[in-house]
């Protein structure tokens, strides 16, 4: 009984990531990439070494809520994990939010920012959650133009000094509904001291943040989303005491357990309207653009981490006389997952490209239309992919993948949030239909996909080009026909949106594969394109809604 299995190990997460390096070679100017490479390599080393080991040691540390001190005073203090404390310092010093707002690289600053986070966040226990909301809050304040709030909050939200850096919460969900925020019951009352908020928020992530953006209904406003306003709230006053906020409990969640998610009661919390006293949901649009892009990129870095561990383990695990990496069935299984990751990566970073161009004012009219559609597509498509990939990776480890102290089960548990937060797959599918209704958005996606497919010259890519073109045409025919029946459109929205998302991934992958062949990066991306084609991109199917009701009613 002398055998002990060697655990999986990680190397430098920049040097080991051929897809990331090839992509950056393709989309960044040579001088820009050369200037950033040392930074990428440093974070890659920290991610695969120091922080990965820290993450494994820190596994059992979770947020702890202390509601009362020894003298009976309400304090509502949340103690986060040691890793999270260090992640906050790293965030500020490395500018994991700030880079996007310093905009040293123009409309490519978002690519710089998301590449940094993609490299290091897999080892930071979902610290990306408060960062996504912090980034979203900064963009929202800037977009809505409240100069007083911009002056107050932006220097903190984009600070590189850990002592002055703030994170932001995003308090939307109530007991009445998550996606249907028009049902919000929180009331805003004007008092001699200013606006105060009263109500309960059922699910508030990053509750340790110094500020939050939240929805409330000013007294006298009508029902529904139109009557809501967006408010700025600082969580504590100058004396350090909570600002009319009580933390009722921390949520006991399947995954993202390091994230201090809480139920809050707002009992006279002082607040400031961000942009008037109506249209709160519409005023959140900038936030959703940012947080959904974070969600998509997070899906890709979680797939990347899971597959990096699975590939290394396959070399170390010997069964039936050979390493798993030499077993044809195991190789075939991991190859199918790698193809999903390749497609998801390119779609997520395409969303980041478009976000950067929109913010910098360099986007064309076509790109602005495209951004409206690609953002929900990227979020919903990659969210489903990461759930599938991480589940398969857990299985690829056998029994060890089911044992918590290997760290492997956390991959799957944490990944599940990415198809839920900021809109479930079904909700995002309906958002895709709404975005498509904007004049020309769908046509912009088709034109962009066709341009990318047209770059293919290698005959090995021809089957992928044909599959993508066929899927796009089938989707066009289906949606044109289904528009005559609103119930049919809604019932098929998920299959339609996933078909668009997966097909656009394939078009992006075909373009990247051709570039790699021509620029010395080898045939790996072409293999990914061919495999994604075989995995399938066309999910369009005619379904009988009455038959569906028989199965669920």
C-alpha positions as CSV (number, residue, x, y, z in Angstrom):
1,X,0.0,0.0,0.0
2,X,2.9,2.4,-0.8
3,X,1.2,4.2,-3.8
4,X,0.1,7.8,-3.5
5,X,-1.4,9.6,-6.4
6,X,0.5,12.7,-7.5
7,X,-1.9,15.6,-7.6
8,X,-2.3,17.9,-10.5
9,X,0.0,20.9,-10.7
10,X,-0.1,24.3,-12.5
11,X,2.7,26.1,-14.3
12,X,2.8,29.7,-15.4
13,X,-0.7,30.4,-16.5
14,X,0.4,32.8,-19.2
15,X,3.2,30.7,-20.7
16,X,1.0,27.6,-20.7
17,X,-2.0,29.2,-22.4
18,X,-1.4,29.0,-26.1
19,X,-4.9,30.3,-26.9
20,X,-4.5,33.5,-24.9
21,X,-1.0,34.2,-26.3
22,X,-2.1,33.6,-29.9
23,X,-5.2,35.7,-29.5
24,X,-3.2,38.6,-28.0
25,X,-0.7,38.3,-30.8
26,X,-3.5,38.7,-33.3
27,X,-5.5,41.6,-31.7
28,X,-2.9,43.7,-30.0
29,X,-0.4,46.0,-31.7
30,X,3.1,44.4,-31.4
31,X,4.5,47.2,-29.3
32,X,1.5,47.1,-26.9
33,X,1.8,43.3,-26.4
34,X,5.5,43.5,-25.9
35,X,5.0,46.2,-23.2
36,X,2.5,44.1,-21.4
37,X,4.1,40.7,-21.6
38,X,6.1,41.0,-18.4
39,X,2.9,41.9,-16.5
40,X,1.0,39.0,-18.0
41,X,3.8,36.6,-17.2
42,X,4.1,37.8,-13.6
43,X,0.4,37.3,-13.0
44,X,0.5,34.0,-14.7
45,X,3.2,32.9,-12.3
46,X,1.3,34.1,-9.3
47,X,-1.9,32.4,-10.5
48,X,-0.3,29.0,-11.1
49,X,2.0,29.2,-8.0
50,X,1.5,31.4,-5.0
51,X,-2.2,32.1,-5.2
52,X,-3.2,28.6,-6.3
53,X,-1.4,27.1,-3.3
54,X,-3.0,29.8,-1.1
55,X,-6.4,28.9,-2.5
56,X,-6.0,25.3,-1.5
57,X,-4.9,26.2,2.0
58,X,-7.7,28.7,2.4
59,X,-10.4,26.3,1.3
60,X,-12.3,26.0,4.6
61,X,-12.3,29.7,5.4
62,X,-15.6,31.3,4.6
63,X,-17.2,34.7,5.5
64,X,-18.4,35.0,9.1
65,X,-21.0,37.5,10.2
66,X,-20.9,39.0,13.7
67,X,-24.2,40.9,14.3
68,X,-23.6,42.1,17.8
69,X,-20.5,43.1,19.8
70,X,-19.8,42.0,23.4
71,X,-21.7,45.1,24.7
72,X,-24.9,44.5,22.8
73,X,-24.3,47.0,20.1
74,X,-25.3,46.1,16.5
75,X,-22.1,46.0,14.4
76,X,-23.0,43.6,11.5
77,X,-19.3,42.9,10.7
78,X,-18.4,40.4,8.1
79,X,-15.0,38.8,8.2
80,X,-13.8,37.6,4.8
81,X,-11.2,34.9,4.1
82,X,-7.5,35.6,4.3
83,X,-7.2,35.0,0.5
84,X,-9.9,37.7,-0.2
85,X,-8.0,40.2,1.9
86,X,-4.9,39.6,-0.1
87,X,-6.9,39.6,-3.4
88,X,-8.1,43.1,-2.5
89,X,-4.5,44.4,-2.2
90,X,-3.6,42.7,-5.4
91,X,-6.6,44.2,-7.2
92,X,-5.6,47.7,-6.3
93,X,-1.9,47.4,-7.0
94,X,-2.3,45.7,-10.3
95,X,-5.2,47.9,-11.4
96,X,-7.6,45.0,-12.1
97,X,-10.4,47.6,-12.3
98,X,-8.4,50.7,-12.8
99,X,-6.8,49.7,-16.1
100,X,-10.1,50.0,-17.9
101,X,-10.5,53.6,-16.7
102,X,-6.9,54.8,-17.1
103,X,-7.3,53.9,-20.8
104,X,-3.6,54.0,-21.5
105,X,-4.3,51.7,-24.5
106,X,-7.3,53.4,-25.9
107,X,-10.1,51.1,-27.0
108,X,-7.9,48.1,-26.3
109,X,-7.8,48.9,-22.6
110,X,-10.6,46.5,-21.9
111,X,-8.6,43.7,-23.5
112,X,-5.7,44.6,-21.2
113,X,-7.9,44.6,-18.2
114,X,-9.8,41.3,-18.9
115,X,-6.5,39.5,-19.9
116,X,-5.1,40.4,-16.4
117,X,-8.2,39.1,-14.7
118,X,-8.5,36.0,-16.9
119,X,-5.0,35.1,-15.8
120,X,-5.2,35.6,-12.0
121,X,-8.9,35.3,-11.0
122,X,-9.2,31.5,-11.1
123,X,-7.0,31.4,-8.0
124,X,-8.8,34.2,-6.1
125,X,-12.0,32.4,-5.0
126,X,-14.5,34.5,-7.0
127,X,-13.1,37.8,-5.8
128,X,-14.1,38.8,-9.4
129,X,-17.7,39.1,-8.1
130,X,-17.2,42.4,-6.3
131,X,-14.9,43.6,-9.0
132,X,-17.5,43.1,-11.7
133,X,-19.9,45.2,-9.7
134,X,-17.3,47.8,-8.9
135,X,-16.5,48.1,-12.5
136,X,-20.2,48.2,-13.4
137,X,-20.8,50.9,-10.8
138,X,-17.9,53.1,-12.1
139,X,-19.2,52.8,-15.6
140,X,-22.8,53.6,-14.6
141,X,-21.8,56.7,-12.7
142,X,-19.8,58.0,-15.6
143,X,-22.5,57.1,-18.1
144,X,-25.2,58.9,-16.2
145,X,-23.1,62.0,-15.6
146,X,-23.8,62.7,-12.0
147,X,-20.6,64.7,-11.4
148,X,-21.0,65.0,-7.7
149,X,-21.2,61.2,-7.3
150,X,-18.4,60.7,-9.9
151,X,-16.2,63.0,-7.9
152,X,-17.1,61.2,-4.7
153,X,-16.8,57.6,-5.8
154,X,-14.8,57.2,-8.9
155,X,-11.4,57.9,-7.4
156,X,-12.0,55.1,-4.9
157,X,-13.5,52.6,-7.4
158,X,-10.5,53.0,-9.7
159,X,-7.8,53.5,-7.1
160,X,-4.4,51.7,-7.2
161,X,-3.9,52.3,-3.5
162,X,-5.3,49.5,-1.3
163,X,-6.0,52.0,1.5
164,X,-8.4,54.1,-0.6
165,X,-9.8,51.4,-3.0
166,X,-13.5,50.7,-2.8
167,X,-15.6,47.9,-4.0
168,X,-19.3,48.3,-4.9
169,X,-22.3,46.2,-4.3
170,X,-25.3,45.8,-6.6
171,X,-28.5,45.4,-4.6
172,X,-31.4,44.6,-6.9
173,X,-32.9,41.2,-6.0
174,X,-35.9,41.1,-3.6
175,X,-38.2,38.4,-2.4
176,X,-40.7,39.4,-5.1
177,X,-38.4,38.5,-7.9
178,X,-34.9,38.3,-9.3
179,X,-35.2,39.0,-13.0
180,X,-38.4,40.9,-12.7
181,X,-37.0,43.8,-10.8
182,X,-40.0,45.9,-11.7
183,X,-41.6,44.2,-8.7
184,X,-39.2,45.9,-6.3
185,X,-40.9,46.9,-3.0
186,X,-38.1,49.0,-1.5
187,X,-39.4,52.5,-0.8
188,X,-37.5,55.8,-1.0
189,X,-38.7,58.6,1.2
190,X,-37.6,62.2,1.1
191,X,-36.7,63.6,4.5
192,X,-35.1,66.8,5.8
193,X,-31.8,65.0,5.8
194,X,-32.3,63.7,2.2
195,X,-33.5,60.4,0.7
196,X,-33.8,57.3,2.9
197,X,-34.5,53.8,1.8
198,X,-36.8,51.2,3.5
199,X,-37.1,47.6,2.4
200,X,-35.5,44.2,2.2
201,X,-32.9,43.0,-0.3
202,X,-33.0,39.2,-0.5
203,X,-29.7,38.6,-2.3
204,X,-26.9,41.1,-2.1
205,X,-23.4,40.0,-3.2
206,X,-20.2,41.6,-2.0
207,X,-21.9,42.9,1.2
208,X,-18.6,44.1,2.5
209,X,-18.4,46.8,-0.1
210,X,-18.1,50.4,0.8
211,X,-20.9,51.5,-1.5
212,X,-23.7,50.0,-3.6
213,X,-26.1,50.9,-6.3
214,X,-29.7,49.8,-5.6
215,X,-33.2,50.2,-6.9
216,X,-36.0,51.8,-4.9
217,X,-39.4,53.3,-5.6
218,X,-39.8,56.9,-4.6
219,X,-43.0,57.4,-2.7
220,X,-45.8,58.4,-5.1
221,X,-44.3,56.8,-8.1
222,X,-46.3,54.3,-10.1
223,X,-45.8,50.5,-10.2
224,X,-43.4,48.7,-12.5
225,X,-39.9,49.4,-13.7
226,X,-40.7,52.9,-14.9
227,X,-41.4,54.0,-11.3
228,X,-38.1,52.8,-9.9
229,X,-35.1,55.0,-9.4
230,X,-31.4,54.1,-9.1
231,X,-29.8,55.2,-5.8
232,X,-26.2,55.5,-4.5
233,X,-25.7,54.2,-1.0
234,X,-22.6,54.3,1.1
235,X,-22.7,51.3,3.5
236,X,-21.2,53.0,6.5
237,X,-21.2,56.5,7.9
238,X,-18.2,58.6,8.9
239,X,-18.3,57.0,12.4
240,X,-18.0,53.6,10.9
241,X,-21.5,52.5,11.8
242,X,-23.8,50.9,9.3
243,X,-25.9,53.4,7.3
244,X,-29.4,52.3,8.3
245,X,-28.5,48.8,7.0
246,X,-29.0,45.5,8.9
247,X,-27.4,42.3,7.8
248,X,-30.0,39.6,8.6
249,X,-27.9,36.6,7.6
250,X,-25.4,35.3,5.1
251,X,-26.6,33.0,2.3
252,X,-25.8,29.3,2.5
253,X,-25.0,28.7,-1.2
254,X,-24.1,25.8,-3.5
255,X,-20.9,27.6,-4.7
256,X,-19.2,31.0,-4.6
257,X,-19.1,30.4,-0.8
258,X,-16.2,32.8,-0.4
259,X,-18.5,35.6,-1.6
260,X,-20.3,37.3,1.4
261,X,-23.8,37.2,0.0
262,X,-26.5,38.4,2.4
263,X,-30.0,39.4,3.1
264,X,-30.3,43.0,4.1
265,X,-32.9,45.2,5.7
266,X,-32.7,48.9,4.7
267,X,-34.2,50.8,7.6
268,X,-33.7,54.5,6.7
269,X,-30.4,54.1,4.8
270,X,-29.3,57.5,3.5
271,X,-29.1,57.5,-0.3
272,X,-28.6,59.8,-3.3
273,X,-30.5,59.4,-6.6
274,X,-28.1,58.8,-9.4
275,X,-30.1,60.1,-12.3
276,X,-33.5,61.4,-11.5
277,X,-36.4,59.7,-9.7
278,X,-37.6,57.3,-12.5
279,X,-36.2,54.9,-15.1
280,X,-34.0,53.1,-12.7
281,X,-33.9,49.9,-14.7
282,X,-33.0,51.7,-17.9
283,X,-30.3,53.5,-16.0
284,X,-28.7,50.2,-15.2
285,X,-27.9,49.4,-18.8
286,X,-24.3,50.4,-18.5
287,X,-23.9,48.2,-15.4
288,X,-25.3,45.2,-17.2
289,X,-23.0,45.7,-20.2
290,X,-20.0,45.5,-17.9
291,X,-21.1,42.8,-15.5
292,X,-22.4,40.5,-18.2
293,X,-19.0,40.8,-20.0
294,X,-17.2,40.0,-16.7
295,X,-19.6,37.0,-16.4
296,X,-18.6,35.7,-19.9
297,X,-14.9,36.2,-19.4
298,X,-15.2,34.5,-16.0
299,X,-16.8,31.5,-17.6
300,X,-13.8,31.2,-19.9
301,X,-11.2,31.4,-17.1
302,X,-13.1,28.8,-15.1
303,X,-13.1,26.5,-18.1
304,X,-9.4,27.2,-18.6
305,X,-8.5,26.4,-15.0
306,X,-10.5,23.2,-15.0
307,X,-9.0,21.9,-18.2
308,X,-5.4,22.9,-17.1
309,X,-5.8,20.7,-14.0
310,X,-7.5,17.9,-16.0
311,X,-4.7,17.8,-18.6
312,X,-1.9,17.8,-16.0
313,X,-3.7,15.1,-14.0
314,X,-4.1,12.9,-17.2
315,X,-0.3,12.8,-17.5
316,X,0.1,11.8,-13.8
317,X,-2.7,9.3,-13.4
318,X,-1.8,5.8,-14.7
319,X,-4.6,3.3,-15.2
320,X,-4.5,-0.1,-17.0
321,X,-0.9,0.2,-17.8
322,X,-0.7,3.8,-19.3
323,X,-1.3,7.4,-18.3
324,X,-4.8,8.7,-19.0
325,X,-3.2,11.1,-21.5
326,X,-2.4,8.1,-23.7
327,X,-5.9,6.6,-23.5
328,X,-7.8,7.4,-26.7
329,X,-11.2,7.7,-25.0
330,X,-9.9,10.1,-22.4
331,X,-8.1,12.2,-25.0
332,X,-11.2,12.3,-27.1
333,X,-13.3,13.5,-24.1
334,X,-10.9,16.3,-23.1
335,X,-10.6,17.4,-26.8
336,X,-14.3,18.0,-27.0
337,X,-14.1,20.1,-23.9
338,X,-11.1,22.1,-25.2
339,X,-13.1,23.0,-28.3
340,X,-15.9,24.4,-26.2
341,X,-13.4,26.5,-24.2
342,X,-11.8,27.8,-27.4
343,X,-15.1,28.9,-28.8
344,X,-16.2,30.4,-25.5
345,X,-12.9,32.3,-25.0
346,X,-13.2,34.0,-28.4
347,X,-16.8,35.0,-27.9
348,X,-16.2,36.4,-24.4
349,X,-13.2,38.4,-25.6
350,X,-15.2,39.6,-28.6
351,X,-17.7,41.1,-26.2
352,X,-14.8,42.7,-24.3
353,X,-13.5,44.2,-27.6
354,X,-16.9,45.7,-28.4
355,X,-17.3,47.1,-24.9
356,X,-13.9,48.8,-25.1
357,X,-14.7,50.4,-28.5
358,X,-18.1,51.6,-27.3
359,X,-16.6,53.2,-24.2
360,X,-13.8,54.8,-26.1
361,X,-16.1,56.2,-28.8
362,X,-14.4,54.3,-31.6
363,X,-17.2,51.8,-32.4
364,X,-18.8,52.0,-35.8
365,X,-22.6,52.0,-36.0
366,X,-22.5,48.4,-36.9
367,X,-20.3,47.6,-33.9
368,X,-22.7,49.4,-31.6
369,X,-25.6,47.3,-32.9
370,X,-23.4,44.2,-32.6
371,X,-22.5,45.0,-29.0
372,X,-26.2,45.0,-28.0
373,X,-26.6,41.5,-29.3
374,X,-23.2,39.9,-28.6
375,X,-23.1,40.8,-24.8
376,X,-26.2,38.7,-23.9
377,X,-25.2,36.0,-26.3
378,X,-21.7,35.8,-24.8
379,X,-23.1,35.7,-21.3
380,X,-25.7,33.0,-21.9
381,X,-23.6,30.8,-24.2
382,X,-20.4,30.7,-22.1
383,X,-22.4,30.2,-18.9
384,X,-23.9,27.0,-20.3
385,X,-20.5,25.9,-21.6
386,X,-18.7,26.3,-18.3
387,X,-21.3,24.3,-16.4
388,X,-20.8,21.5,-18.9
389,X,-17.0,21.6,-19.0
390,X,-16.5,21.8,-15.3
391,X,-18.9,18.9,-14.7
392,X,-17.0,16.8,-17.2
393,X,-13.7,17.7,-15.6
394,X,-14.9,16.6,-12.2
395,X,-15.8,13.3,-13.7
396,X,-12.4,13.1,-15.5
397,X,-10.8,12.9,-12.0
398,X,-12.9,9.9,-11.0
399,X,-13.5,9.6,-7.3
400,X,-10.8,12.3,-6.5
401,X,-13.0,14.8,-8.4
402,X,-15.8,14.3,-5.9
403,X,-13.6,14.8,-2.8
404,X,-13.7,18.4,-1.5
405,X,-10.2,18.8,-0.3
406,X,-8.8,18.2,-3.7
407,X,-10.3,21.5,-4.7
408,X,-11.9,19.9,-7.8
409,X,-15.6,20.0,-6.8
410,X,-15.4,23.7,-6.2
411,X,-14.8,24.2,-9.9
412,X,-18.3,22.8,-10.7
413,X,-20.1,24.4,-7.8
414,X,-18.7,27.8,-8.5
415,X,-19.3,27.6,-12.2
416,X,-23.0,27.1,-11.8
417,X,-23.5,30.7,-10.7
418,X,-22.4,31.9,-14.1
419,X,-25.5,30.7,-15.9
420,X,-27.7,32.3,-13.2
421,X,-26.2,35.7,-12.0
422,X,-27.1,38.7,-14.2
423,X,-29.9,36.7,-15.9
424,X,-30.4,33.0,-16.3
425,X,-30.1,31.4,-19.7
426,X,-33.8,31.8,-20.4
427,X,-33.9,35.4,-19.3
428,X,-30.8,36.2,-21.4
429,X,-32.4,34.4,-24.4
430,X,-35.4,36.8,-24.2
431,X,-32.9,39.7,-23.9
432,X,-31.3,38.5,-27.1
433,X,-34.7,38.7,-28.8
434,X,-35.1,42.3,-27.5
435,X,-31.7,43.2,-28.6
436,X,-32.4,41.6,-32.0
437,X,-35.4,43.8,-32.4
438,X,-33.2,46.9,-32.5
439,X,-33.0,47.8,-36.2
440,X,-30.1,46.0,-37.8
441,X,-28.6,44.1,-34.7
442,X,-29.2,40.7,-36.1
443,X,-28.0,41.7,-39.6
444,X,-24.9,43.1,-38.0
445,X,-24.2,39.8,-36.4
446,X,-24.7,37.9,-39.7
447,X,-22.5,40.3,-41.6
448,X,-19.7,40.0,-39.0
449,X,-19.9,36.2,-38.9
450,X,-19.8,36.0,-42.7
451,X,-16.7,38.3,-42.9
452,X,-14.9,36.0,-40.4
453,X,-15.9,32.8,-42.2
454,X,-14.7,34.3,-45.5
455,X,-11.1,34.5,-44.2
456,X,-10.9,30.7,-44.2
457,X,-8.5,29.5,-46.9
458,X,-7.3,26.1,-45.6
459,X,-9.5,23.3,-46.9
460,X,-9.5,21.7,-43.4
461,X,-11.7,24.6,-42.3
462,X,-14.3,24.2,-45.0
463,X,-16.6,21.8,-43.0
464,X,-16.7,24.4,-40.2
465,X,-17.5,27.2,-42.7
466,X,-20.4,25.3,-44.2
467,X,-21.8,24.2,-40.8
468,X,-21.8,27.8,-39.6
469,X,-23.4,29.2,-42.7
470,X,-26.1,26.5,-42.6
471,X,-26.8,27.1,-39.0
472,X,-27.1,30.9,-39.5
473,X,-29.5,30.4,-42.4
474,X,-31.6,27.9,-40.5
475,X,-31.8,30.3,-37.6
476,X,-32.8,33.2,-39.9
477,X,-35.6,31.0,-41.5
478,X,-36.8,29.9,-38.1
479,X,-37.1,33.3,-36.5
480,X,-38.8,34.8,-39.6
481,X,-41.4,32.1,-39.5
482,X,-41.8,32.1,-35.7
483,X,-42.4,35.8,-35.4
484,X,-46.0,35.2,-36.5
485,X,-46.6,33.4,-33.2
486,X,-45.3,35.1,-30.1
487,X,-45.6,31.9,-28.0
488,X,-43.6,30.0,-30.5
489,X,-40.8,32.6,-30.5
490,X,-40.6,32.6,-26.7
491,X,-40.6,28.8,-26.5
492,X,-37.8,28.6,-28.9
493,X,-35.8,31.6,-27.7
494,X,-33.2,29.5,-25.8
495,X,-32.4,27.2,-28.8
496,X,-32.3,30.2,-31.1
497,X,-30.0,32.2,-28.9
498,X,-27.6,29.3,-28.2
499,X,-27.5,28.6,-31.9
500,X,-26.5,32.2,-32.6
501,X,-24.0,32.2,-29.8
502,X,-22.4,28.9,-30.8
503,X,-22.4,29.7,-34.5
504,X,-20.8,33.0,-33.9
505,X,-18.2,31.3,-31.7
506,X,-17.4,29.0,-34.6
507,X,-17.0,31.9,-37.0
508,X,-14.6,33.6,-34.6
509,X,-12.7,30.3,-34.2
510,X,-12.5,29.8,-38.0
511,X,-11.0,33.2,-38.4
512,X,-8.5,32.7,-35.5
513,X,-7.5,29.2,-36.8
514,X,-6.7,30.6,-40.2
515,X,-4.6,33.4,-38.7
516,X,-2.8,30.9,-36.6
517,X,-1.9,28.7,-39.6
518,X,-0.6,31.8,-41.4
519,X,1.4,33.2,-38.5
520,X,3.3,30.3,-37.0
521,X,0.9,29.3,-34.2
522,X,0.2,25.9,-35.7
523,X,-2.9,23.8,-36.4
524,X,-4.3,23.6,-32.8
525,X,-7.0,26.2,-33.3
526,X,-8.0,24.5,-36.6
527,X,-8.5,21.3,-34.6
528,X,-10.6,23.2,-32.1
529,X,-12.8,24.6,-34.9
530,X,-13.3,21.2,-36.5
531,X,-14.1,19.7,-33.1
532,X,-16.6,22.4,-32.2
533,X,-18.3,21.8,-35.5
534,X,-18.7,18.1,-34.6
535,X,-19.9,19.1,-31.1
536,X,-22.7,20.9,-32.9
537,X,-23.7,24.5,-33.2
538,X,-27.2,24.2,-34.6
539,X,-29.8,23.7,-31.9
540,X,-32.8,25.0,-33.9
541,X,-35.8,22.6,-33.8
542,X,-39.5,22.9,-34.2
543,X,-41.2,22.0,-31.0
544,X,-44.8,21.5,-30.1
545,X,-45.7,23.8,-27.2
546,X,-48.8,21.9,-26.3
547,X,-46.8,18.7,-26.1
548,X,-44.3,20.5,-23.9
549,X,-47.1,21.5,-21.6
550,X,-48.2,17.9,-21.3
551,X,-44.8,17.1,-19.8
552,X,-44.6,19.8,-17.2
553,X,-48.2,20.8,-16.2
